Amino acid sequence: MQINLKNKNVIVTGASRGIGKSIAELLVSCGANVALQYIRNKNRAEKVKKQLGPKAVLYQCDFSDGLEVGSFFNKVEKDFKRIDVLINNAGIAINSDPDKDDIAWVDDWLQTMDVNLNSVALLCKKAIAHFRKSSGGIIINISSRAAFRGDTRDYMAYAASKAGVVGLTRSIARAYGKEGIKAFLVAPGFVRTGMAQDFIDEYGEDYALENIALDRMTEPEDVAQFVAFLASGLANHATGGTFDINAGSYMH
Ligand SMILES: NC(=O)c1ccc[n+]([C@@H]2O[C@H](COP(=O)([O-])OP(=O)(O)OC[C@H]3O[C@@H](n4cnc5c(N)ncnc54)[C@H](O)[C@@H]3O)[C@@H](O)[C@H]2O)c1
């Protein structure tokens, strides 16, 4: 089955690299127009835009600043007029040793929450308001296996932020389904990106591959294909669902 996203307007956050880039590439190839958010590497973002052509529009925004998050959404809304799908993909995983001093550890914790949970919540709030004025829409939030399985001691904030996204997404699905708003959770395990590489450098590739049922690590394209399917509306009756993409490493 060919996924058709013609005339759909989609926001993809963290789209200049990794999973977000792969999602943007696939959505454009399925006919969507995409608003691509990047944080600071303009050259890299311009390269992605050049590759994707006129269907992609770039927006710079740092999600550690709540005010910037709101104006980013307002700009996209002004440019695109109608938004059909919001994909919250941007995220950080800060290695934070609990033995470090309280102030430094709390700094890491708050930064993680700002990017991984608080900005996602605000973008969802704004998308809900937009969708209620139009004919509904779809929210896809990228959580993590860590939200369910837990993580190592250095990544407790990461796991907690991704678990927050679970409660947020399920509440949206329950509260707004009657108004045509669908919300999905995608929970990847290790995916071969820059983020995973930091972890692999620290703990080794064997750790990353431990317990995987399949014979290779998950690639960004494996996540993108599922996200494109959710964005198409073909899975709307699975709203509120959590979709594990972890090569069979954790089932719940
Ligand atoms: N790679 C994995 O193993 C893995 C596993 C589970 C979940 N995830 C989740 O998938 C999503 C994508 O991760 P990835 O692996 O592609 O990582 P990545 O580091 O390659 O990409 C993360 C993206 O988030 C953006 N970003 C980071 N900080 C930001 C900020 N302050 N403001 C705005 N944007 C910011 C970056 O610019 C980048 O585009 C993340 O939410 C991550 O938590 C990844």
The ligand as an ORCA input file, in Angstrom:
! r2SCAN-3c Opt
* xyz 0 1
  N      18.261      7.175     18.938
  C      17.703      6.437     19.844
  O      18.227      5.385     20.220
  C      16.371      6.824     20.434
  C      15.704      5.879     21.241
  C      14.470      6.199     21.781
  C      13.918      7.446     21.548
  N      14.584      8.355     20.783
  C      13.958      9.663     20.588
  O      13.875      9.936     19.204
  C      13.905     11.356     19.015
  C      14.952     11.687     17.948
  O      16.227     11.311     18.434
  P      17.473     10.974     17.511
  O      17.966      9.659     17.905
  O      17.160     11.243     16.084
  O      18.521     12.017     18.102
  P      19.352     13.204     17.447
  O      20.194     13.707     18.558
  O      19.977     12.770     16.181
  O      18.217     14.249     17.091
  C      17.565     15.003     18.087
  C      16.975     16.232     17.442
  O      16.435     17.061     18.494
  C      16.851     18.396     18.265
  N      17.036     19.121     19.520
  C      17.878     18.807     20.523
  N      17.845     19.765     21.469
  C      16.945     20.677     21.056
  C      16.481     21.911     21.596
  N      16.951     22.424     22.751
  N      15.574     22.617     20.893
  C      15.122     22.152     19.715
  N      15.523     21.005     19.151
  C      16.431     20.277     19.813
  C      18.195     18.286     17.556
  O      18.461     19.454     16.817
  C      18.014     17.059     16.683
  O      17.519     17.426     15.424
  C      14.241     11.955     20.377
  O      13.046     12.437     20.992
  C      14.785     10.785     21.156
  O      14.615     10.922     22.542
  C      15.790      8.052     20.214
*
